[in-house]
């Protein structure tokens, strides 16, 4: 990307965010923004990294959260892409993405979604992405390299074995879990994100 050859740290961060963005599986609505920025500002690697980070956040919170639509914000994003290609700065595009993000998924709405007791998180399409990225971030914070590659989690041979419940879906009658969780509590917590 432009002048990133002499900035290996920045180049690494752009590639890393780009890979995370691909893992989400939703990006078409954001391409006009990213292509516009790349064409108009080919040497602003730091600005592109900020924009790419916001686009990943938008894709996750607006397009991949349960009950969301993959087309949400399409016209807004196309306008941002048009503006950055013709006249807007990357900073202005970042501000617009943040406005769109707040409009479609404010922090309060996002927290409510995460705390939704009715949600079956086990069936959520972005569960593997969410857990993988969270675990990777924790490992990197502690200076531990990520050992299991993303491909393992999407490989059909291993896919069913990559997510497991702590509180079992079918606890043994009279066993450890049924002694601690009644039927209502079990129903409430078994598909919870924390489980």
ChimeraX attribute file (.defattr): number of C-alpha atoms within 10 A of each C-alpha:
attribute: neighborCount
match mode: 1-to-1
recipient: residues
	/A:1	14
	/A:2	12
	/A:3	12
	/A:4	17
	/A:5	10
	/A:6	9
	/A:7	10
	/A:8	10
	/A:9	11
	/A:10	17
	/A:11	18
	/A:12	12
	/A:13	15
	/A:14	21
	/A:15	14
	/A:16	12
	/A:17	17
	/A:18	16
	/A:19	11
	/A:20	17
	/A:21	20
	/A:22	12
	/A:23	19
	/A:24	18
	/A:25	15
	/A:26	16
	/A:27	19
	/A:28	12
	/A:29	21
	/A:30	22
	/A:31	14
	/A:32	21
	/A:33	26
	/A:34	21
	/A:35	16
	/A:36	21
	/A:37	29
	/A:38	20
	/A:39	11
	/A:40	17
	/A:41	17
	/A:42	16
	/A:43	15
	/A:44	16
	/A:45	21
	/A:46	15
	/A:47	19
	/A:48	21
	/A:49	18
	/A:50	15
	/A:51	22
	/A:52	21
	/A:53	19
	/A:54	18
	/A:55	26
	/A:56	21
	/A:57	17
	/A:58	22
	/A:59	23
	/A:60	21
	/A:61	21
	/A:62	25
	/A:63	24
	/A:64	22
	/A:65	19
	/A:66	17
	/A:67	11
	/A:68	14
	/A:69	11
	/A:70	16
	/A:71	12
	/A:72	15
	/A:73	20
	/A:74	14
	/A:75	11
	/A:76	16
	/A:77	22
	/A:78	17
	/A:79	16
	/A:80	27
	/A:81	22
	/A:82	17
	/A:83	19
	/A:84	26
	/A:85	21
	/A:86	12
	/A:87	10
	/A:88	17
	/A:89	16
	/A:90	25
	/A:91	14
	/A:92	14
	/A:93	22
	/A:94	23
	/A:95	15
	/A:96	16
	/A:97	23
	/A:98	19
	/A:99	14
	/A:100	19
	/A:101	20
	/A:102	17
	/A:103	13
	/A:104	18
	/A:105	21
	/A:106	16
	/A:107	13
	/A:108	10
	/A:109	14
	/A:110	16
	/A:111	11
	/A:112	11
	/A:113	17
	/A:114	16
	/A:115	13
	/A:116	13
	/A:117	15
	/A:118	12
	/A:119	17
	/A:120	15
	/A:121	19
	/A:122	17
	/A:123	10
	/A:124	15
	/A:125	14
	/A:126	19
	/A:127	16
	/A:128	19
	/A:129	20
	/A:130	16
	/A:131	13
	/A:132	18
	/A:133	15
	/A:134	11
	/A:135	13
	/A:136	17
	/A:137	15
	/A:138	13
	/A:139	14
	/A:140	11
	/A:141	10
	/A:142	9
	/A:143	9
	/A:144	11
	/A:145	11
	/A:146	14
	/A:147	8
	/A:148	10
	/A:149	9
	/A:150	15
	/A:151	11
	/A:152	13
	/A:153	18
	/A:154	15
	/A:155	11
	/A:156	10
	/A:157	9
	/A:158	12
	/A:159	13
	/A:160	11
	/A:161	10
	/A:162	11
	/A:163	14
	/A:164	11
	/A:165	13
	/A:166	10
	/A:167	17
	/A:168	14
	/A:169	13
	/A:170	10
	/A:171	14
	/A:172	11
	/A:173	9
	/A:174	9
	/A:175	9
	/A:176	10
	/A:177	16
	/A:178	17
	/A:179	11
	/A:180	10
	/A:181	16
	/A:182	11
	/A:183	8
	/A:184	8
	/A:185	11
	/A:186	19
	/A:187	14
	/A:188	15
	/A:189	17
	/A:190	20
	/A:191	20
	/A:192	20
	/A:193	18
	/A:194	12
	/A:195	14
